[in-house]
Amino acid sequence: MRFLVDNALSFRVAQLMREAGYDAVHVGDYDLGTASDEVILERARLEDRIIISADTDFGTLLAQMQTNKPSFILLRWPELRRAQDQVLVVLANLPSIEADLDAGAVVVIEQLRIRIRALPIGRE
């Protein structure tokens, strides 16, 4: 699995994901720190990367685009501030969400639940 970590999260998230054996980059690695969400989505799509972010705008854009890629992991757990804790939560949940991410999905990780929405959003 390949990941693109958005600027809403620390570059350390990408570094820790790499240390765990994943192909992960931060938007800053591409000088996309101030790029629009649309540009970041396109980069992730071109490289078949899953976006990891705390920014809810990616879900909205994916719904508007009616596409099945890129997949998106949204961390909606305000108390989860440290990169190390964020990565631990993502890694702990990857086995149960991997198939959905491979097929195309928005995965929202919250403290008490995980919500999965298949892409494109709104398909029958």
Phi and psi in degrees as GROMACS dihedral restraints (atoms count N, CA, C in turn):
[ dihedral_restraints ]
;  ai    aj    ak    al  type     phi  dphi    fc
    3     4     5     6     1  -119.1    20    10
    4     5     6     7     1   138.0    20    10
    6     7     8     9     1  -127.1    20    10
    7     8     9    10     1   148.2    20    10
    9    10    11    12     1  -124.5    20    10
   10    11    12    13     1   115.2    20    10
   12    13    14    15     1   -90.9    20    10
   13    14    15    16     1   126.2    20    10
   15    16    17    18     1   -76.8    20    10
   16    17    18    19     1   162.6    20    10
   18    19    20    21     1   -64.0    20    10
   19    20    21    22     1   -16.4    20    10
   21    22    23    24     1   -68.6    20    10
   22    23    24    25     1   -12.9    20    10
   24    25    26    27     1  -121.0    20    10
   25    26    27    28     1   157.2    20    10
   27    28    29    30     1   -66.2    20    10
   28    29    30    31     1   150.2    20    10
   30    31    32    33     1   -59.0    20    10
   31    32    33    34     1   -23.2    20    10
   33    34    35    36     1   -63.8    20    10
   34    35    36    37     1   -27.7    20    10
   36    37    38    39     1   -61.2    20    10
   37    38    39    40     1   -46.8    20    10
   39    40    41    42     1   -63.6    20    10
   40    41    42    43     1   -42.5    20    10
   42    43    44    45     1   -60.5    20    10
   43    44    45    46     1   -45.4    20    10
   45    46    47    48     1   -68.5    20    10
   46    47    48    49     1   -34.0    20    10
   48    49    50    51     1   -64.9    20    10
   49    50    51    52     1   -40.3    20    10
   51    52    53    54     1   -62.6    20    10
   52    53    54    55     1   -43.2    20    10
   54    55    56    57     1   -62.3    20    10
   55    56    57    58     1   -26.9    20    10
   57    58    59    60     1   -83.3    20    10
   58    59    60    61     1    -1.2    20    10
   60    61    62    63     1   102.4    20    10
   61    62    63    64     1     7.7    20    10
   63    64    65    66     1  -100.0    20    10
   64    65    66    67     1   153.9    20    10
   66    67    68    69     1   -82.9    20    10
   67    68    69    70     1   101.5    20    10
   69    70    71    72     1  -135.0    20    10
   70    71    72    73     1   137.1    20    10
   72    73    74    75     1  -132.9    20    10
   73    74    75    76     1   157.1    20    10
   75    76    77    78     1  -103.2    20    10
   76    77    78    79     1   150.1    20    10
   78    79    80    81     1   -56.7    20    10
   79    80    81    82     1   -29.0    20    10
   81    82    83    84     1   -64.0    20    10
   82    83    84    85     1   -27.2    20    10
   84    85    86    87     1   -64.3    20    10
   85    86    87    88     1   -23.4    20    10
   87    88    89    90     1  -104.5    20    10
   88    89    90    91     1     9.5    20    10
   90    91    92    93     1    57.5    20    10
   91    92    93    94     1    37.9    20    10
   93    94    95    96     1  -108.9    20    10
   94    95    96    97     1    20.3    20    10
   96    97    98    99     1   -57.8    20    10
   97    98    99   100     1   -30.6    20    10
   99   100   101   102     1  -111.3    20    10
  100   101   102   103     1    11.7    20    10
  102   103   104   105     1   -71.3    20    10
  103   104   105   106     1   156.4    20    10
  105   106   107   108     1   -69.0    20    10
  106   107   108   109     1   158.3    20    10
  108   109   110   111     1   -60.2    20    10
  109   110   111   112     1   -33.7    20    10
  111   112   113   114     1   -62.8    20    10
  112   113   114   115     1   -40.8    20    10
  114   115   116   117     1   -66.0    20    10
  115   116   117   118     1   -41.1    20    10
  117   118   119   120     1   -66.0    20    10
  118   119   120   121     1   -42.4    20    10
  120   121   122   123     1   -58.9    20    10
  121   122   123   124     1   -43.4    20    10
  123   124   125   126     1   -65.0    20    10
  124   125   126   127     1   -40.8    20    10
  126   127   128   129     1   -61.7    20    10
  127   128   129   130     1   -44.2    20    10
  129   130   131   132     1   -63.3    20    10
  130   131   132   133     1   -41.3    20    10
  132   133   134   135     1   -63.7    20    10
  133   134   135   136     1   -45.7    20    10
  135   136   137   138     1   -62.6    20    10
  136   137   138   139     1   -34.2    20    10
  138   139   140   141     1  -100.4    20    10
  139   140   141   142     1     7.3    20    10
  141   142   143   144     1    50.7    20    10
  142   143   144   145     1    53.8    20    10
  144   145   146   147     1  -110.2    20    10
  145   146   147   148     1   151.1    20    10
  147   148   149   150     1   -94.7    20    10
  148   149   150   151     1   127.3    20    10
  150   151   152   153     1   -80.7    20    10
  151   152   153   154     1   135.1    20    10
  153   154   155   156     1  -117.0    20    10
  154   155   156   157     1   126.8    20    10
  156   157   158   159     1  -157.5    20    10
  157   158   159   160     1   169.5    20    10
  159   160   161   162     1  -110.5    20    10
  160   161   162   163     1     7.5    20    10
  162   163   164   165     1   -94.5    20    10
  163   164   165   166     1   116.2    20    10
  165   166   167   168     1   -71.4    20    10
  166   167   168   169     1   -15.1    20    10
  168   169   170   171     1   -60.1    20    10
  169   170   171   172     1   -29.3    20    10
  171   172   173   174     1   -62.8    20    10
  172   173   174   175     1   -38.7    20    10
  174   175   176   177     1   -62.7    20    10
  175   176   177   178     1   -42.2    20    10
  177   178   179   180     1   -62.5    20    10
  178   179   180   181     1   -46.0    20    10
  180   181   182   183     1   -63.4    20    10
  181   182   183   184     1   -41.6    20    10
  183   184   185   186     1   -63.6    20    10
  184   185   186   187     1   -37.4    20    10
  186   187   188   189     1   -64.0    20    10
  187   188   189   190     1   -41.0    20    10
  189   190   191   192     1   -68.9    20    10
  190   191   192   193     1   -35.7    20    10
  192   193   194   195     1   -74.6    20    10
  193   194   195   196     1   -22.0    20    10
  195   196   197   198     1    52.9    20    10
  196   197   198   199     1    47.6    20    10
  198   199   200   201     1  -119.7    20    10
  199   200   201   202     1   161.4    20    10
  201   202   203   204     1  -100.0    20    10
  202   203   204   205     1     0.5    20    10
  204   205   206   207     1  -145.5    20    10
  205   206   207   208     1   149.7    20    10
  207   208   209   210     1   -83.9    20    10
  208   209   210   211     1   157.7    20    10
  210   211   212   213     1   -74.6    20    10
  211   212   213   214     1   163.9    20    10
  213   214   215   216     1  -145.3    20    10
  214   215   216   217     1   128.2    20    10
  216   217   218   219     1  -106.7    20    10
  217   218   219   220     1   120.1    20    10
  219   220   221   222     1  -105.8    20    10
  220   221   222   223     1   119.9    20    10
  222   223   224   225     1   -90.9    20    10
  223   224   225   226     1   106.6    20    10
  225   226   227   228     1  -115.4    20    10
  226   227   228   229     1    71.1    20    10
  228   229   230   231     1  -143.7    20    10
  229   230   231   232     1    82.8    20    10
  231   232   233   234     1   -53.5    20    10
  232   233   234   235     1   -32.3    20    10
  234   235   236   237     1   -74.5    20    10
  235   236   237   238     1   -13.0    20    10
  237   238   239   240     1   -87.2    20    10
  238   239   240   241     1    84.5    20    10
  240   241   242   243     1  -101.9    20    10
  241   242   243   244     1   -30.4    20    10
  243   244   245   246     1   -80.9    20    10
  244   245   246   247     1   137.2    20    10
  246   247   248   249     1   -55.2    20    10
  247   248   249   250     1   -41.9    20    10
  249   250   251   252     1   -59.8    20    10
  250   251   252   253     1   -42.5    20    10
  252   253   254   255     1   -69.1    20    10
  253   254   255   256     1   -38.8    20    10
  255   256   257   258     1   -61.2    20    10
  256   257   258   259     1   -44.3    20    10
  258   259   260   261     1   -66.9    20    10
  259   260   261   262     1   -40.4    20    10
  261   262   263   264     1   -59.4    20    10
  262   263   264   265     1   -40.5    20    10
  264   265   266   267     1   -67.5    20    10
  265   266   267   268     1   -44.3    20    10
  267   268   269   270     1   -61.2    20    10
  268   269   270   271     1   -49.3    20    10
  270   271   272   273     1   -63.5    20    10
  271   272   273   274     1   -38.4    20    10
  273   274   275   276     1   -64.7    20    10
  274   275   276   277     1   -29.2    20    10
  276   277   278   279     1   -98.2    20    10
  277   278   279   280     1   -12.1    20    10
  279   280   281   282     1   -54.6    20    10
  280   281   282   283     1   -43.4    20    10
  282   283   284   285     1   -56.9    20    10
  283   284   285   286     1   -35.2    20    10
  285   286   287   288     1   -85.0    20    10
  286   287   288   289     1   -14.0    20    10
  288   289   290   291     1  -116.3    20    10
  289   290   291   292     1    -3.4    20    10
  291   292   293   294     1   -58.1    20    10
  292   293   294   295     1   -46.0    20    10
  294   295   296   297     1   -62.6    20    10
  295   296   297   298     1   -39.9    20    10
  297   298   299   300     1   -65.1    20    10
  298   299   300   301     1   -43.4    20    10
  300   301   302   303     1   -63.0    20    10
  301   302   303   304     1   -40.3    20    10
  303   304   305   306     1   -62.7    20    10
  304   305   306   307     1   -36.8    20    10
  306   307   308   309     1   -79.6    20    10
  307   308   309   310     1   -22.9    20    10
  309   310   311   312     1   111.7    20    10
  310   311   312   313     1   108.7    20    10
  312   313   314   315     1  -159.0    20    10
  313   314   315   316     1   158.4    20    10
  315   316   317   318     1  -104.1    20    10
  316   317   318   319     1   122.8    20    10
  318   319   320   321     1  -116.6    20    10
  319   320   321   322     1   121.1    20    10
  321   322   323   324     1  -106.2    20    10
  322   323   324   325     1   118.3    20    10
  324   325   326   327     1  -102.8    20    10
  325   326   327   328     1   116.6    20    10
  327   328   329   330     1  -117.0    20    10
  328   329   330   331     1   172.6    20    10
  330   331   332   333     1   -61.0    20    10
  331   332   333   334     1   -40.6    20    10
  333   334   335   336     1  -108.5    20    10
  334   335   336   337     1    -2.6    20    10
  336   337   338   339     1  -162.2    20    10
  337   338   339   340     1   165.5    20    10
  339   340   341   342     1  -124.3    20    10
  340   341   342   343     1   130.2    20    10
  342   343   344   345     1  -112.0    20    10
  343   344   345   346     1   137.1    20    10
  345   346   347   348     1  -124.9    20    10
  346   347   348   349     1   128.7    20    10
  348   349   350   351     1  -124.3    20    10
  349   350   351   352     1   118.0    20    10
  351   352   353   354     1   -67.0    20    10
  352   353   354   355     1   144.5    20    10
  354   355   356   357     1   -98.4    20    10
  355   356   357   358     1   148.3    20    10
  357   358   359   360     1   -71.1    20    10
  358   359   360   361     1   145.5    20    10
  360   361   362   363     1   -68.2    20    10
  361   362   363   364     1   132.7    20    10
  363   364   365   366     1    96.7    20    10
  364   365   366   367     1    -3.3    20    10
  366   367   368   369     1   -69.9    20    10
  367   368   369   370     1   152.7    20    10
